[in-house]
Every structure is written in structure tokens, then in C-alpha cells.
Amino acid sequence: MKKCFSSLALLFLLVLSTSAQTASTLTVYFDSAHLQNNFVPLKTFGVGVDGHEKGENDRIFQPQNIKAMLSVGFKPVTYRLRTELGNEVWHWNPEGTWSNAKHHQGYWVSSTDTASFISLSYGYRLSHRGNTIDQANNDGYSRITDGDKKSFWKSNPYLDAHFTGEANAQHPQWIIVDLGCDVPIDAVKILWGKPFATSFTVDYAAKTVYDYFDNAGYFEINSPQVWKPFPLSEFTNKKSGNQFVHLANELVSARFLRIRMKESSGKAPKGSSDVRDGLGYAIKELFAGRIEHGKFRDFLHHAANAKEQSKVYVSSTDPWHRSTDMDSLTEQIGIDRFYRSGITSGTPALLSAGLLYDTPENATGLVDYVTKKQYAVGGVELGEEPDGQMVNAADFAELYAQWSKKIKELHPTLSLGGPSLQGIILDQLDEPFPTKKWMQGFVSYLDKKKSLSNYNFFSFEWYPFDSVCAPSALQLLQAPSRLDKAMNDMRSISALKPLPFFISEYGYSAFAGISEVTIQGALMNADIVGKFLSNGGEKAFLYGWEPNNLQSDFGCPAGNNMLFGMNDKGKINYHTAAYYGAEMMRHWTEPFSKPLQVYSASSNVKTTAGEEIISAYALRLPDETWSLLLINKDSAKSYPIKLKIANGQSEESISYPLTVYQYSGEQYQWKDDGLNGHPLKELPPVKKAIQRSEALLLPPYSLTVVRSSKQ
């Protein structure tokens, strides 16, 4: 709860001079009537661990590396789930049971037997995968255009009326195929498996949304401005096998095709004994083209790899798989190793449980296991990045409702939330599908299912810029307003307003680029946290805590979200600016274990476009002194400043001496040398005392923490 120290308005004036002859004023306001947040840094500043390539966990979690990681001082740890992004089922315990035990296949539930020690865990590829691409290694492929008539895609059975309690038309399942370019077509051929659709429609995308689909996704926008029906678009079906679908008497130019299935046959393959096998929809192969000289000409590319096949996107996928589907090239740190290695420091961790490609029993089992072992759990995110996987909000909410009900029945006090959004698309005039609309659909469905009480926190990831090749100067200026707008969009949803907000991952970009390892990366991270706290955020988890290597995306100069660079043997050989930026956040928020108050602060040192050149964030400390975080985002200009306090109509002097910590190019410089890049200079922040008679200089591209003395 927000609480003011007094009703008296306080105002800090930072008076700056750009030269000896001229002076300009930077004003930072602290208004005790507009306290923005209360937080305890020890509980708020967190870090994350993720899935890695084979052998990486052993390289990363060596004792000397764990010691270095703990030196950052950020306590809560979030367990990120890479399997969810890779269209895989997570066997969080390698021991468990199959629904078809005889053939080691079907639906998996990990064992909750606490006698074992889980060091590593793995994902299993989906045997009936529908998506061509994924958000992880992207090394799978769709079974719909793989050229194999024995393989098939199948939708998630948990979205069938059997589990939802609603008509299947309330959760239509779809597939979308990309022809690659506009092609005149008039027919499709569908090779149905079991169960098959008994009622479905076929549409094509409006040309105006091609760029949007290519760059943003969100294919299931059921709007006539997005999807156009073919002249013949409503169809029925009575059996599995080949179905020729005539779409038009004249050719229609189309690129993206959508088949939307509304009713299921409910028929399982012969010999099946699991009810889930007969729920949803199954397609073995799809063909799209036109009739030429009495023969059907197919324009889709069929291949058992993502690079060669026509791209397919699906609404959901059945978590059915086999023991032979194990992805041994990617591993997650085991739950026991996660807790017993010391990296959690005994602090409650934010865990993740599979949802999109899992079963409620397997997710509930994870919670049972950590509870039995008395591991500290601060909450569980159900699923990860559903927006990035083009999942319909109502479908995701239905799965969330089923999973959360089972978990809460056994663990009623456990905090559940999510959905760990991949990002927040801002609600702007030219945006056809802002994240606000998706989240409103999600919580509205939970409300309809009477499951809102099981939704206890809202989480999202924040990597503000994809364009890692672009210069960082403008991005640094734009970043604070983007986060402002994003959080305002989410707070405008009434169901989210009272909930705690978590940033489950943050960094410069989700892609690798040089700005992440230069001083600009430290500035970006600090600005994200400062702005997040100013908007009432509760927990923020820094991504890149684990030692890593440089990477390059889009041919850009190499970088990565990481605090430590390591060699092939896992030895840390340097710290990046982000590490020392985290140290600066510690200096700003001491005492780290005490409640601190965030007051409003703004700068009138702005560009002509209105962006703040200097970001300012203010904390009132328990001893009634002040701590300021100042971020100079000017790459070339220093700002000398003096501090004054205005109390009402009168002015008072701030208590000196000031304790000042600074971090800039004087302490850190990066050498761009491709994947062999490294710091040329790597020094910790400097500390100094500033007397009343001295000026305080904000160097170019710098972080400065100013702490007043106690009166």
C-alpha cells in the first residue's frame, strides 16, 4: 500500500550549466502527495536461468561461476521454460509414466517421488506438431506439409468440448498455410486423419495484412478486414481421408489460407483406448492450388524440414509424444540442482510450468514435488509467451483455467499467474491487434469461467527493441516512454489493475547485438527498472545472469544479454557493463533489505521531440534521506549540476556532503572484434564525496547515483 511521509510537496531542483557562460535548469520533482511505489529491493530485483544447449549447464553452474553470479546481489530467481517456446513437452522429472506404458508413448506425467535428485531435464518434440517455426531452436517442422501421409497434426484435446464444457464452436481450431506469394487458386485438398472436422470454413487473408503477418503474427484475428471468405467457404465432412474442396468458380489470388474447424467427429484411430485420442482435429497433409486441364496442381512445398516446406501455423497442438522424441540437444537445469546449487540463496523462486504443450497432471506434479521437498516457491507462471506463438486468448485462458483449478485444489495459497507475454504491442491508432485486446480477451474468459481468483499476478517480458543493428542513441531516448505506454495499456484493463506486475525477463533486445555489451546496455537496463518501479511494478528479473558467449543476429556486430563472458571451458573471463550497471542499482537502493519509496521525478532536459535526455528516479530512504538515479543518455555531452530543494514556496539546501557513485566510459570501454569482442577497460563504478562548493558532473552515457546526507 502506498503511504506518504507527509502532505508536504517536495521539489528537487538540479541546476545545470552547459558551459561557464550559459546555464540551463534540469528539474526533478518529488511530490509526497504522488508517491508512486513502495518496494523492498531484496524482493524486487531478480534474475533468471534458462534452458541451454547440451552440456551448457555443466559449464555454467560451476562453483566459481555461481559465486560470481551471486555477487550481483539480486536475490529472487525465475526459472524460464525453453521447452514451451520450442513446441516441446517438458519432462521436468526424467522418471514418470506414459498413458500408453506398453509402447512408451502418449501423454506424460513426471514422477513426484522425492527419492530422486533431478540434475537435468529435457523437452520432447511433439509427434503431431503443426507449426513450421517456433521461438526456440526452430529445428522442427510441421506434419501438415511434410510430404508424409502417415504423419499428422492434431489439435490440443484439452480445447475440446469434453474438457471445456462448451460447444467446440466456442474454441474453433485453425491452420494457416503461407503460399509464399500471391497465387491464383480455386481449390484445396485435405487429407483428414482421426478425429476429423465435420464442419469447417476456408478463408484467405486480405493483402493489407501481409506485412503484419510477416512481422507480428496474430493470425487469428477473426475480422472481415483480415480474413476474406472464398466464394465457396462453408463446408461439411463425414469421413477421414481425402476431401477435395472447391473454393471458387473463378481463380482467386491468395497467399495466406486459413482452414477454421468448428465441429469434430470425435472419432479416435482404431485401437485407441485414451479418450484424448478422439478429441480435436487431425490433418495428415494439405494441398492448395487449382484445377488445370482437369488435374489438380498443388502450389505447396512438402518437405520434412522447416526451410523447404510451406510454412504452417496452427492454433494448438496435441501434447502426445513418444520416448524417441526426446530433444537431447537442449536441456533445462534440474529442479533439485536449481534449488541445491545455492543460486536461489534460499529466496522463494518464480517457477514455470508447461501449459501449451503439456497436461494439467504434469504441471500439478511439479508443484507437488517442490512442495514435498520444501523448496521455497514465490509463485508459478503457467505457460510462457503465448502471444509469440499466435495462441488465441480464449484458448489460452481455457487451458489456464483447467490447470489452475487442479493446482489450487491441492495448493490453495500458491500464487499463480502469467502469461509471461513475449512483449506488449502498444495500443495505437494504426495497430490492428494491440496486446491490450489480447489480454482483455484472456481475463474476460477467465471471468466467464469463474477462474479470475486463480489469476494472482500479471507478467510480461520486456525487450524494447528488435532492431539491434540500429544506432542506440535514439533507442535510449525512446525506451522510457514505451514502457510507460505499455504499462498504462495493461493498467487500463480493470482485472489487471489490482494485480502485482512482474517483468519476468528484461534486457535491451531479444536478439543479440553490440549495444547489450556496451555502456548503453547498462543504461537501458537501469532505465527499464527505474521506469517499471515508477509505474508501480513489483518484481523485475534481469535476463543474462548466467555466463554466456557473444552471438550475432541479422549480421549485426556481436553482443548478448549477459553479465559475464565465458570461454569454452566455462571460465568467466570478463564482466560486461550490465554487471556494473547492476552494481549501480545496488548503490541506488541501499539499504537493500528495507522498504523504500519511489517518488515522481521528471526532467525538462529533453529533445525537440520531447524525449528525456536525462532520466531521473528518486527514492526516499528509511532514514529520510534521498537517493537519486540519474541516467545521461547524451553520447557526447557532460552536464554539471547543482542540487537544491524547494519546499513549498521556500528553498532549502540539500544535506551535504553527497555520496556519489558513477559509471561511464571512464570505467568501461568495449572492443568490437566479432565473436571475440571484449572489454578494453573494465573498472567498477567510482565513489566520491561532493561538498556544497563542488559541482557534480554527469559524463556522457553515464549512470550516476546521488545520495544525500542525513540532516
SVG drawing of the C-alpha trace seen along z (x, -y; Angstrom):
<svg xmlns="http://www.w3.org/2000/svg" viewBox="-22 -34 64 87">
<polyline fill="none" stroke="black" stroke-width="0.4" points="0.0,0.0 1.3,-3.5 1.9,-5.8 3.2,-9.3 5.6,-10.6 3.7,-13.9 1.3,-16.0 4.1,-18.5 5.2,-18.7 9.0,-18.4 10.8,-19.5 14.5,-18.9 16.0,-21.4 19.0,-20.2 20.5,-23.3 22.9,-22.5 25.3,-24.5 26.2,-23.6 29.1,-26.0 30.7,-28.6 28.7,-31.3 25.2,-29.8 23.2,-27.8 20.1,-25.7 17.9,-24.0 17.1,-20.4 14.2,-20.0 13.3,-16.7 10.0,-16.8 9.3,-14.8 5.7,-15.2 4.8,-13.4 1.2,-13.6 2.0,-11.4 4.1,-8.6 4.5,-6.1 5.6,-2.9 6.9,-1.1 9.2,1.9 11.9,3.9 14.9,4.3 15.8,7.7 12.4,9.0 12.1,6.9 15.4,7.2 15.6,10.7 17.5,12.7 16.6,15.7 18.0,19.0 17.0,20.6 17.3,23.7 20.6,24.3 22.3,26.4 23.6,29.8 26.4,29.6 26.0,25.9 24.5,26.3 27.7,28.1 29.8,25.3 27.7,22.6 27.0,23.9 30.5,24.4 31.2,23.3 33.4,20.3 30.7,19.2 27.9,19.5 30.0,17.4 30.3,14.7 26.6,14.8 25.7,14.4 28.0,11.3 25.4,9.5 23.2,9.4 19.8,9.8 18.0,12.5 14.7,13.8 15.4,16.2 12.9,17.1 13.1,20.5 12.5,19.9 11.0,22.7 12.6,23.1 10.6,26.2 7.4,24.1 8.9,21.9 10.2,24.9 6.9,26.6 8.0,29.3 6.7,31.2 8.7,30.8 9.7,33.9 10.6,32.0 11.5,35.3 13.1,37.9 11.2,40.5 7.4,40.8 4.6,42.6 3.2,42.8 -0.5,43.1 0.5,45.9 3.1,47.6 3.5,50.6 4.7,48.5 6.3,45.7 4.1,43.1 1.1,40.9 0.7,38.3 3.4,38.0 3.2,37.3 6.5,36.8 7.0,38.7 6.6,36.9 8.8,39.4 11.2,37.3 13.8,40.0 15.4,38.9 17.8,36.0 17.0,34.2 20.1,32.7 18.9,32.1 15.6,32.3 14.6,32.3 11.9,31.4 10.3,33.9 9.3,32.9 5.6,33.1 4.9,36.1 1.9,34.3 3.5,30.9 1.6,28.3 3.9,25.2 6.7,24.9 8.6,22.5 9.0,22.0 10.5,19.5 13.5,21.6 15.9,23.5 13.5,23.6 14.7,27.0 11.3,28.8 8.7,28.8 5.0,29.1 3.4,32.5 0.8,30.8 3.2,30.1 6.0,32.7 5.1,34.9 4.4,37.9 0.8,39.1 1.3,41.3 2.3,38.4 -0.3,35.9 -1.0,32.8 -3.6,32.9 -5.1,30.1 -5.0,29.9 -7.6,32.3 -7.9,30.1 -9.7,27.5 -12.4,30.0 -15.9,29.8 -15.1,32.9 -12.8,30.7 -14.1,27.2 -17.7,27.9 -18.5,25.7 -19.5,26.3 -16.5,26.8 -17.5,23.8 -16.5,21.7 -12.9,22.8 -12.5,23.2 -9.2,24.6 -7.3,23.5 -4.4,24.0 -2.9,21.3 -0.6,22.0 1.6,19.5 1.9,20.0 4.9,17.6 3.4,15.2 0.1,14.5 -1.1,17.5 -4.4,17.8 -6.2,20.8 -9.6,22.3 -9.3,25.5 -7.6,27.3 -7.3,31.0 -7.3,32.1 -6.2,35.5 -8.0,35.8 -6.9,38.1 -8.9,39.1 -10.6,37.2 -11.7,35.1 -13.6,31.9 -17.3,32.3 -17.8,28.5 -15.1,26.0 -14.6,22.8 -11.8,21.8 -10.7,18.1 -7.8,16.1 -6.0,13.1 -6.5,9.5 -3.4,8.2 -3.3,5.3 -2.2,7.6 0.6,9.5 3.3,7.3 1.7,7.5 1.5,11.3 5.2,11.4 6.4,9.2 3.9,9.6 1.9,12.7 -1.5,12.8 -3.1,14.7 -6.3,15.5 -7.9,12.0 -11.4,13.1 -12.3,9.9 -13.6,9.3 -10.8,6.7 -8.3,9.5 -9.9,12.7 -12.0,12.9 -14.2,15.9 -13.9,17.6 -17.0,17.6 -17.5,21.1 -16.3,21.1 -18.6,23.2 -18.0,27.0 -19.0,30.2 -17.4,33.6 -18.4,37.1 -15.3,39.2 -11.5,39.2 -9.3,39.5 -9.1,37.2 -11.5,34.4 -11.4,32.2 -12.7,28.7 -13.8,26.5 -13.4,22.8 -14.4,20.8 -15.6,20.9 -13.1,18.3 -9.5,18.1 -8.8,16.1 -5.4,14.6 -4.3,15.5 -1.2,16.1 -2.3,17.0 -5.1,19.6 -7.0,20.4 -9.0,23.6 -11.1,23.0 -12.6,26.1 -15.7,25.8 -17.1,29.3 -15.2,32.6 -16.2,36.2 -14.9,37.3 -13.6,40.5 -10.3,41.9 -7.9,44.0 -8.6,47.7 -7.2,49.4 -7.1,46.3 -8.1,46.5 -7.4,43.0 -10.3,40.5 -7.9,37.7 -7.0,39.5 -10.6,38.8 -10.8,35.2 -10.0,32.2 -8.9,32.4 -6.3,34.2 -4.9,33.4 -2.3,35.7 -1.5,33.5 -2.7,30.3 -2.6,29.3 -3.6,25.9 -3.8,24.9 -6.1,25.0 -7.6,27.3 -5.6,27.2 -6.7,29.3 -8.8,31.5 -6.0,32.1 -5.2,30.6 -2.0,28.5 -0.6,28.1 1.4,25.0 2.5,26.0 6.1,27.3 6.1,30.6 9.3,31.5 10.2,32.8 12.2,29.7 11.3,26.1 13.4,24.5 11.9,26.3 8.3,26.8 5.5,24.2 5.1,22.5 2.2,23.6 0.8,22.0 -1.7,23.7 -3.9,22.8 -2.8,25.6 -1.0,28.9 -1.7,32.2 1.0,32.9 1.0,36.6 4.6,37.8 6.9,40.8 10.0,41.7 12.0,41.5 11.0,37.8 13.5,36.6 15.4,33.4 18.8,34.3 20.4,31.2 18.6,28.8 18.5,29.2 17.0,27.5 18.7,27.4 17.1,30.0 14.7,28.8 16.8,30.3 20.0,28.9 18.4,25.5 17.5,25.3 20.5,27.1 23.3,25.4 22.9,22.3 21.8,20.0 18.4,19.3 20.0,18.2 17.0,19.7 14.8,17.0 11.4,18.0 11.8,18.7 9.3,17.9 8.8,21.2 7.3,22.0 5.1,24.9 4.2,26.2 0.7,25.4 0.5,25.1 2.2,28.4 1.6,30.3 -1.1,31.8 -2.6,30.4 -1.4,33.5 2.2,32.9 2.1,29.3 0.4,30.1 3.0,32.8 5.8,30.2 4.2,28.2 3.6,31.3 7.3,32.2 8.8,28.9 6.3,28.7 7.2,32.2 10.9,31.2 10.1,27.9 11.6,25.8 10.7,22.1 8.3,21.0 7.3,17.4 4.8,18.2 4.3,20.3 3.9,18.9 1.6,21.1 2.9,21.2 5.3,18.8 4.9,16.3 1.5,17.5 1.3,14.3 4.5,15.0 3.1,18.4 -0.1,16.9 -2.3,18.5 -5.9,17.3 -6.6,15.5 -9.7,17.6 -7.9,20.8 -5.0,19.9 -7.4,18.8 -9.3,22.1 -6.1,24.1 -5.1,21.7 -8.5,22.3 -8.1,26.1 -4.5,26.1 -5.0,23.5 -8.1,25.3 -6.2,28.6 -3.2,26.9 -5.3,24.7 -7.3,27.7 -4.1,29.1 -2.2,25.8 -4.8,23.1 -2.4,20.5 0.1,20.8 0.4,17.6 -0.3,18.5 0.0,16.1 1.4,15.2 1.2,15.3 4.8,14.0 3.9,12.2 6.7,12.1 6.2,8.3 3.5,5.6 2.3,4.3 1.1,0.8 -2.5,-0.3 -2.0,-2.9 -4.3,-4.1 -2.6,-2.1 -2.2,1.1 -4.9,3.7 -4.2,6.0 -2.6,4.5 -1.7,6.7 -4.4,4.8 -7.0,6.5 -5.4,10.0 -5.1,9.5 -8.7,8.2 -9.9,11.3 -7.8,13.5 -9.1,12.1 -12.7,11.8 -12.7,15.5 -11.3,16.3 -14.0,14.2 -16.6,16.1 -15.2,19.4 -15.1,18.0 -11.3,18.5 -10.1,14.9 -9.5,15.7 -6.8,18.2 -5.0,15.4 -2.8,13.7 -0.1,11.8 0.4,10.4 3.8,11.0 5.5,9.9 8.9,9.8 10.4,6.5 13.0,6.3 12.0,2.9 13.9,3.1 14.2,5.8 16.4,3.7 19.8,4.5 21.6,3.2 20.2,-0.3 22.2,-3.0 21.4,-3.0 21.2,-6.8 17.6,-7.2 16.5,-3.9 17.8,-5.0 15.7,-8.2 12.6,-6.3 12.7,-3.4 11.1,-5.1 8.0,-6.3 7.5,-2.9 7.4,-1.2 5.2,-4.0 2.7,-3.4 2.9,0.4 2.1,0.4 -0.6,-2.1 -2.2,0.1 -2.2,3.0 -3.3,1.0 -6.3,-0.2 -7.7,3.4 -9.8,3.4 -9.0,7.0 -5.2,6.3 -5.3,3.0 -5.1,4.6 -2.6,7.3 1.1,7.3 3.1,6.7 6.2,8.7 8.7,8.3 9.7,11.9 12.7,11.1 14.2,7.8 17.1,6.6 18.0,4.5 16.6,6.8 15.5,10.4 18.1,10.5 21.9,10.4 23.7,7.1 26.6,5.0 24.5,2.4 23.9,5.1 27.6,5.3 28.5,1.7 27.8,-1.0 24.4,-1.6 23.2,1.9 23.8,0.8 21.9,-2.5 19.0,-0.6 18.6,1.9 18.7,-0.9 16.1,-2.9 13.8,0.1 13.9,0.8 13.5,-2.8 10.5,-3.3 9.0,0.0 9.2,-0.9 7.8,-4.4 4.8,-2.7 4.1,-0.6 5.9,2.6 6.6,5.3 9.3,7.7 11.8,7.3 14.0,10.2 17.2,9.4 18.0,11.7 21.6,12.7 22.6,13.7 24.3,16.9 27.8,16.6 27.5,16.8 29.2,16.2 28.8,13.5 26.3,14.0 25.3,12.1 21.8,11.8 20.9,10.3 24.6,9.8 24.9,7.1 28.0,6.5 28.1,9.3 26.7,8.9 24.3,10.6 22.2,10.0 24.8,11.2 26.7,10.0 29.6,12.4 31.6,13.6 33.0,17.1 35.4,19.2 34.8,22.7 35.6,24.3 33.1,22.2 35.6,19.9 34.5,16.3 37.0,14.0 35.3,10.6 32.3,8.7 30.1,6.6 28.7,3.1 25.4,4.8 27.2,6.3 28.4,3.0 25.1,1.5 23.5,4.0 26.1,2.8 24.9,-0.7 21.3,0.4 22.5,1.8 24.1,-1.5 20.9,-3.3 18.7,-1.1 20.6,-0.5 19.5,0.5 18.6,3.5 16.5,5.3 14.4,2.3 11.2,0.8 11.9,-2.2 9.6,-4.7 9.6,-5.9 8.6,-9.5 7.8,-11.0 10.7,-12.5 10.9,-14.1 13.4,-16.1 12.8,-19.0 16.1,-18.4 14.6,-17.0 14.9,-16.7 12.7,-18.7 10.6,-15.5 10.0,-15.5 12.3,-12.6 14.2,-12.9 17.9,-13.2 18.4,-12.6 16.2,-10.1 15.8,-10.7 14.4,-8.4 14.1,-9.2 13.9,-7.1 13.1,-8.2 15.1,-6.1 14.1,-4.9 16.3,-7.5 14.5,-10.2 17.5,-10.9 17.3,-10.7 18.9,-8.6 18.7,-9.6 19.4,-7.6 20.4,-9.9 20.9,-8.5 22.7,-10.7 21.7,-9.4 23.7,-12.0 26.6,-10.3 28.8,-13.4 27.8,-15.9 28.5,-16.2 26.2,-18.1 27.5,-19.9 24.7,-20.2 23.9,-21.6 21.1,-20.3 18.6,-22.4 15.4,-21.5 12.2,-23.6 9.8,-23.1 6.6,-24.8 7.5,-28.4 10.8,-28.3 14.1,-26.7 16.2,-24.6 19.7,-23.2 20.1,-19.5 22.2,-17.9 25.9,-17.7 28.3,-16.0 26.7,-14.0 27.9,-10.4 28.1,-9.9 28.7,-6.7 29.4,-7.0 29.8,-4.6 30.6,-5.8 33.1,-5.4 35.8,-6.4 35.4,-2.9 34.3,-0.8 35.1,-0.5 34.2,2.3 36.3,3.6 34.2,4.8 36.0,7.9 33.2,10.0 32.6,13.1 35.9,12.3 34.8,8.9 35.8,8.0 36.2,5.0 39.3,2.9 38.7,1.3 36.7,2.9 36.6,1.0 34.0,0.8 32.0,-2.4 33.8,-5.2 32.7,-6.6 33.4,-10.1 32.1,-12.7 30.8,-16.0 30.9,-19.1 28.5,-22.0 31.0,-24.1 31.7,-21.5 29.8,-20.8 28.6,-17.4 29.3,-16.4 27.2,-13.8 29.5,-12.3 28.3,-11.3 26.5,-7.9 26.6,-7.5 24.8,-6.2 25.1,-8.4 23.7,-7.7 23.5,-10.7 22.8,-10.0 22.2,-12.9 23.5,-13.1 21.2,-12.8 20.3,-16.2"/>
</svg>
